[in-house]
Amino acid sequence: MAANVVVAGVGMLPFVKPGTSPSYDEMGAAAARLALEDAGIDYRLVEQAYAGWVYGDSTAGQAALYRVGLSGIPIINVNNNCSTGSTALYLARQAIASGAAECVIAVGFEQMTPGALDTVFKDRPSPLADFLAIADRKFGDLTAVPMALRLFGGAGHEYQERYGARTETFAAVRAKASRHAEHNDKAIFRTPISVEDVMASPSIFLNVTRLQCCPPTCGGAAAVLCSEAFARRHGIDTAIRIRAQAMTTDTNRTFDGDSLIRAVGADMTRKAAESVYEAAGLGPSDVDLVELHDCFTTNEIITYEGLGLCGEGEAERFVTDGDNTYGGAVVTNPSGGLLSKGHPLGATGLGQCAEIVAQLRGQAGLRQVDGARIGLQHNLGLGGACVVTLYERV
C-alpha cells in the first residue's frame, strides 16, 4: 500500500442544537462543498465517496451527495455508532493507499433530536445488550439511566475505585474543554466554566454531573483525500498527510471480568494507538496535539492512558500538572472536544480531522498549538469500533 495519503481539503459546519439545523442532506452537501473548495477541485474529479451517519434512513449519503453532483460514482454509506465519521475516513484512506482510487471524499452528518441517545428499534435485541449487562451486574437494574451514561459513568466510577482519582479531576477536564472552545466559532458551548461550576451542575449518575456529558448536536463535516500523484497533477498542497491509521474492534477480553473500562473501549484504544505508533515510527512524546473522543469526562481520563499520553493510573497527575493543555506535554482537544463542540455522531470524526488539519496548517487562530507538526485523532464507537489516525505536516 502507498505510504502517504494527502489530506487535500476539509470542511466543517458549526455544530448546533437539535431543532435549529438544516436537514441532514443539506448539512452533508454543505460540508462536502466546503471540503472540495478547500481542496480546490470539482466534485467530478472524485472517484468514490464514503458517507457516515447514524440516525436516518438508508442511502442518506446519496441524498446528501446528490445535492453536490450526480456523477454516478460509488457512494458507500457507513454507520459505526460514534466512530462513524472516522470509519468513513478510514475507508477513504484505504481506497487511496491501496491504489483503488486517486481522489475520494468522506462526509459525515447528523440531524439529531434533543436528549440522551436511545435505542430506535425496540422490537429486536440491542447491539449493546452485552455491554449494558456488565453495568447492570455491577449496579443493578439501570434501565432508567441513559445507555451511554451507564457505561461511561460506570467506567469512571471503576477508574476512581481502582486509582483513587478525585471527582474534581474529571470536572477539571470539562473546565479545560471550555477554555479551549472559547476561541472556536464552530463549538456550541464557548463560555469558560470553572471546576466549581461543573461540580455544582445537576448530578446524573454516580459521580457524573450534567456538564460532564457532551450534548447531542447537529452538523456536518467532510474531508477530501488523494494520492500524491493526483495532488501534483492538480496543484494541491501535499503538506498534510495521514501517516498512519488503525481501526480496532472488541476482543474476548472486553467481556472478561465485568470491567466497564474495557467495555467502553480502553483496550480497543490501546491496540489501535500502539499499531499507529509502530507504523509511523513515532511515539506519544512526538505528538503535539490530540483530538480525542471525550463524550464524557470519564472517557477523556481513560483515553489519556489508552493513547499512551501517560502511564496507567497516572491520568489524574497528567491533568493536575497541566500536561493536557497549552504549555503542557500535549494539547488535548484544542477545539473544545465533544464536551464543548458537541457530538453529531456521523460528523464527529471528520470534525476532529478538520481541527487537526487546521492546526497543522497553522490556521487555528487564537487556539493554535505552536509549532504543531504531528496530530493524533481518536474516535470511539460503542458496540464497538475505535479509529486512531496520525497526521503529519511535512
Disulfide bonds with the S-S distance in Angstrom:
none
